[in-house]
Amino acid sequence: MAEDSIRVYLSKEKKVRFKAACVLQDRDMSDVVNELIDQWLEQNETPPQQQKNR
C-alpha cells in the first residue's frame, strides 16, 4: 500500500514526551500514530447504513 504523510503540530514538551515513551517501548512514532488514528476512526466513522437512517 502506498503511504502518504501528514503534518501534526504539537507542543515541544508533548513531542519530547511522546518520543521518549516510544523509545522506552522500542516503538516507531509513526506506527503508534497510525494505531491511534485507526482506533479513532473505528470509534468515529459512521457506517454508511447508519448514515442513511438519520
KELUMZA-829422 format. One record per atom (N, C-alpha, C): atom name; y, x, z; residue number from 1. Coordinates in Angstrom, 3 decimals, padded with zeros to 6 digits. Layout:
BEGIN
<node name="CA" y="Y" x="X" z="Z" resi="NUM"/>
...
END
This chain:
BEGIN
<node name="N" y="-001.176" x="000.848" z="000.000" resi="1"/>
<node name="CA" y="000.000" x="000.000" z="000.000" resi="1"/>
<node name="C" y="001.242" x="000.896" z="000.000" resi="1"/>
<node name="N" y="002.207" x="000.563" z="-000.843" resi="2"/>
<node name="CA" y="003.452" x="001.326" z="-000.891" resi="2"/>
<node name="C" y="004.239" x="001.073" z="000.392" resi="2"/>
<node name="N" y="004.913" x="002.083" z="000.830" resi="3"/>
<node name="CA" y="005.707" x="001.950" z="002.056" resi="3"/>
<node name="C" y="007.185" x="002.028" z="001.722" resi="3"/>
<node name="N" y="007.985" x="001.414" z="002.534" resi="4"/>
<node name="CA" y="009.427" x="001.440" z="002.402" resi="4"/>
<node name="C" y="009.992" x="001.773" z="003.771" resi="4"/>
<node name="N" y="011.264" x="001.977" z="003.858" resi="5"/>
<node name="CA" y="011.852" x="002.334" z="005.146" resi="5"/>
<node name="C" y="012.984" x="001.380" z="005.496" resi="5"/>
<node name="N" y="013.269" x="001.309" z="006.791" resi="6"/>
<node name="CA" y="014.418" x="000.559" z="007.290" resi="6"/>
<node name="C" y="015.172" x="001.478" z="008.233" resi="6"/>
<node name="N" y="016.407" x="001.165" z="008.472" resi="7"/>
<node name="CA" y="017.210" x="001.936" z="009.428" resi="7"/>
<node name="C" y="017.461" x="001.044" z="010.639" resi="7"/>
<node name="N" y="017.208" x="001.578" z="011.804" resi="8"/>
<node name="CA" y="017.404" x="000.844" z="013.054" resi="8"/>
<node name="C" y="018.355" x="001.646" z="013.922" resi="8"/>
<node name="N" y="019.331" x="000.971" z="014.473" resi="9"/>
<node name="CA" y="020.299" x="001.640" z="015.331" resi="9"/>
<node name="C" y="019.975" x="001.377" z="016.796" resi="9"/>
<node name="N" y="019.828" x="002.449" z="017.560" resi="10"/>
<node name="CA" y="019.538" x="002.395" z="018.992" resi="10"/>
<node name="C" y="020.523" x="003.292" z="019.718" resi="10"/>
<node name="N" y="020.698" x="003.020" z="020.993" resi="11"/>
<node name="CA" y="021.493" x="003.953" z="021.791" resi="11"/>
<node name="C" y="020.731" x="005.274" z="021.858" resi="11"/>
<node name="N" y="021.448" x="006.348" z="022.065" resi="12"/>
<node name="CA" y="020.798" x="007.659" z="022.154" resi="12"/>
<node name="C" y="019.774" x="007.667" z="023.279" resi="12"/>
<node name="N" y="020.134" x="007.059" z="024.416" resi="13"/>
<node name="CA" y="019.216" x="007.020" z="025.563" resi="13"/>
<node name="C" y="017.916" x="006.293" z="025.209" resi="13"/>
<node name="N" y="018.041" x="005.144" z="024.517" resi="14"/>
<node name="CA" y="016.849" x="004.373" z="024.168" resi="14"/>
<node name="C" y="015.971" x="005.146" z="023.196" resi="14"/>
<node name="N" y="016.600" x="005.832" z="022.234" resi="15"/>
<node name="CA" y="015.822" x="006.622" z="021.277" resi="15"/>
<node name="C" y="015.062" x="007.742" z="021.989" resi="15"/>
<node name="N" y="015.720" x="008.426" z="022.899" resi="16"/>
<node name="CA" y="015.080" x="009.519" z="023.639" resi="16"/>
<node name="C" y="013.923" x="008.986" z="024.470" resi="16"/>
<node name="N" y="014.130" x="007.860" z="025.137" resi="17"/>
<node name="CA" y="013.060" x="007.264" z="025.943" resi="17"/>
<node name="C" y="011.885" x="006.845" z="025.081" resi="17"/>
<node name="N" y="012.170" x="006.225" z="023.934" resi="18"/>
<node name="CA" y="011.116" x="005.772" z="023.035" resi="18"/>
<node name="C" y="010.329" x="006.958" z="022.495" resi="18"/>
<node name="N" y="011.045" x="007.976" z="022.061" resi="19"/>
<node name="CA" y="010.379" x="009.163" z="021.527" resi="19"/>
<node name="C" y="009.510" x="009.819" z="022.593" resi="19"/>
<node name="N" y="010.029" x="009.937" z="023.812" resi="20"/>
<node name="CA" y="009.278" x="010.559" z="024.901" resi="20"/>
<node name="C" y="008.013" x="009.763" z="025.213" resi="20"/>
<node name="N" y="008.129" x="008.427" z="025.251" resi="21"/>
<node name="CA" y="006.961" x="007.588" z="025.534" resi="21"/>
<node name="C" y="005.914" x="007.743" z="024.436" resi="21"/>
<node name="N" y="006.357" x="007.835" z="023.189" resi="22"/>
<node name="CA" y="005.420" x="008.025" z="022.078" resi="22"/>
<node name="C" y="004.732" x="009.384" z="022.173" resi="22"/>
<node name="N" y="005.482" x="010.411" z="022.513" resi="23"/>
<node name="CA" y="004.906" x="011.753" z="022.650" resi="23"/>
<node name="C" y="003.870" x="011.769" z="023.771" resi="23"/>
<node name="N" y="004.193" x="011.132" z="024.893" resi="24"/>
<node name="CA" y="003.260" x="011.099" z="026.019" resi="24"/>
<node name="C" y="001.941" x="010.420" z="025.641" resi="24"/>
<node name="N" y="002.007" x="009.451" z="024.734" resi="25"/>
<node name="CA" y="000.802" x="008.739" z="024.313" resi="25"/>
<node name="C" y="000.233" x="009.308" z="023.019" resi="25"/>
<node name="N" y="000.813" x="010.406" z="022.546" resi="26"/>
<node name="CA" y="000.385" x="011.042" z="021.289" resi="26"/>
<node name="C" y="000.394" x="010.031" z="020.149" resi="26"/>
<node name="N" y="001.484" x="009.250" z="020.067" resi="27"/>
<node name="CA" y="001.633" x="008.209" z="019.041" resi="27"/>
<node name="C" y="002.808" x="008.544" z="018.149" resi="27"/>
<node name="N" y="002.710" x="008.151" z="016.903" resi="28"/>
<node name="CA" y="003.809" x="008.300" z="015.959" resi="28"/>
<node name="C" y="004.776" x="007.135" z="016.158" resi="28"/>
<node name="N" y="006.066" x="007.420" z="016.210" resi="29"/>
<node name="CA" y="007.054" x="006.368" z="016.446" resi="29"/>
<node name="C" y="006.969" x="005.280" z="015.379" resi="29"/>
<node name="N" y="006.761" x="005.653" z="014.130" resi="30"/>
<node name="CA" y="006.657" x="004.659" z="013.054" resi="30"/>
<node name="C" y="005.466" x="003.738" z="013.260" resi="30"/>
<node name="N" y="004.350" x="004.283" z="013.707" resi="31"/>
<node name="CA" y="003.165" x="003.457" z="013.965" resi="31"/>
<node name="C" y="003.442" x="002.436" z="015.055" resi="31"/>
<node name="N" y="004.114" x="002.857" z="016.107" resi="32"/>
<node name="CA" y="004.426" x="001.952" z="017.218" resi="32"/>
<node name="C" y="005.386" x="000.861" z="016.744" resi="32"/>
<node name="N" y="006.406" x="001.227" z="016.001" resi="33"/>
<node name="CA" y="007.363" x="000.230" z="015.498" resi="33"/>
<node name="C" y="006.656" x="-000.758" z="014.581" resi="33"/>
<node name="N" y="005.772" x="-000.278" z="013.725" resi="34"/>
<node name="CA" y="005.017" x="-001.171" z="012.847" resi="34"/>
<node name="C" y="004.186" x="-002.162" z="013.647" resi="34"/>
<node name="N" y="003.531" x="-001.699" z="014.703" resi="35"/>
<node name="CA" y="002.744" x="-002.596" z="015.559" resi="35"/>
<node name="C" y="003.636" x="-003.646" z="016.213" resi="35"/>
<node name="N" y="004.788" x="-003.223" z="016.705" resi="36"/>
<node name="CA" y="005.705" x="-004.155" z="017.362" resi="36"/>
<node name="C" y="006.233" x="-005.191" z="016.379" resi="36"/>
<node name="N" y="006.543" x="-004.777" z="015.153" resi="37"/>
<node name="CA" y="007.004" x="-005.724" z="014.139" resi="37"/>
<node name="C" y="005.886" x="-006.700" z="013.785" resi="37"/>
<node name="N" y="004.654" x="-006.209" z="013.658" resi="38"/>
<node name="CA" y="003.519" x="-007.098" z="013.385" resi="38"/>
<node name="C" y="003.385" x="-008.157" z="014.477" resi="38"/>
<node name="N" y="003.505" x="-007.746" z="015.739" resi="39"/>
<node name="CA" y="003.408" x="-008.688" z="016.858" resi="39"/>
<node name="C" y="004.533" x="-009.715" z="016.789" resi="39"/>
<node name="N" y="005.744" x="-009.259" z="016.504" resi="40"/>
<node name="CA" y="006.899" x="-010.149" z="016.427" resi="40"/>
<node name="C" y="006.708" x="-011.162" z="015.307" resi="40"/>
<node name="N" y="006.228" x="-010.694" z="014.157" resi="41"/>
<node name="CA" y="006.001" x="-011.599" z="013.033" resi="41"/>
<node name="C" y="004.952" x="-012.651" z="013.367" resi="41"/>
<node name="N" y="003.876" x="-012.258" z="014.037" resi="42"/>
<node name="CA" y="002.840" x="-013.214" z="014.426" resi="42"/>
<node name="C" y="003.413" x="-014.320" z="015.303" resi="42"/>
<node name="N" y="004.350" x="-013.970" z="016.165" resi="43"/>
<node name="CA" y="004.920" x="-014.940" z="017.096" resi="43"/>
<node name="C" y="006.055" x="-015.753" z="016.483" resi="43"/>
<node name="N" y="006.679" x="-015.242" z="015.433" resi="44"/>
<node name="CA" y="007.905" x="-015.868" z="014.942" resi="44"/>
<node name="C" y="007.856" x="-016.410" z="013.525" resi="44"/>
<node name="N" y="006.839" x="-016.052" z="012.759" resi="45"/>
<node name="CA" y="006.711" x="-016.638" z="011.429" resi="45"/>
<node name="C" y="006.076" x="-018.004" z="011.552" resi="45"/>
<node name="N" y="006.653" x="-018.973" z="010.888" resi="46"/>
<node name="CA" y="006.101" x="-020.316" z="010.905" resi="46"/>
<node name="C" y="005.183" x="-020.465" z="009.703" resi="46"/>
<node name="N" y="003.942" x="-020.870" z="009.920" resi="47"/>
<node name="CA" y="003.045" x="-021.088" z="008.782" resi="47"/>
<node name="C" y="003.637" x="-022.118" z="007.817" resi="47"/>
<node name="N" y="003.440" x="-021.963" z="006.518" resi="48"/>
<node name="CA" y="004.039" x="-022.878" z="005.526" resi="48"/>
<node name="C" y="003.728" x="-024.341" z="005.795" resi="48"/>
<node name="N" y="002.525" x="-024.703" z="006.277" resi="49"/>
<node name="CA" y="002.171" x="-026.105" z="006.529" resi="49"/>
<node name="C" y="003.056" x="-026.708" z="007.616" resi="49"/>
<node name="N" y="003.376" x="-025.943" z="008.650" resi="50"/>
<node name="CA" y="004.205" x="-026.456" z="009.728" resi="50"/>
<node name="C" y="005.650" x="-026.641" z="009.278" resi="50"/>
<node name="N" y="006.123" x="-025.815" z="008.369" resi="51"/>
<node name="CA" y="007.500" x="-025.940" z="007.895" resi="51"/>
<node name="C" y="007.697" x="-027.269" z="007.171" resi="51"/>
<node name="N" y="006.683" x="-027.732" z="006.413" resi="52"/>
<node name="CA" y="006.800" x="-028.971" z="005.650" resi="52"/>
<node name="C" y="006.887" x="-030.194" z="006.557" resi="52"/>
<node name="N" y="006.282" x="-030.119" z="007.742" resi="53"/>
<node name="CA" y="006.247" x="-031.258" z="008.649" resi="53"/>
<node name="C" y="007.542" x="-031.430" z="009.433" resi="53"/>
<node name="N" y="008.441" x="-030.537" z="009.313" resi="54"/>
<node name="CA" y="009.683" x="-030.625" z="010.104" resi="54"/>
<node name="C" y="010.684" x="-031.542" z="009.474" resi="54"/>
END
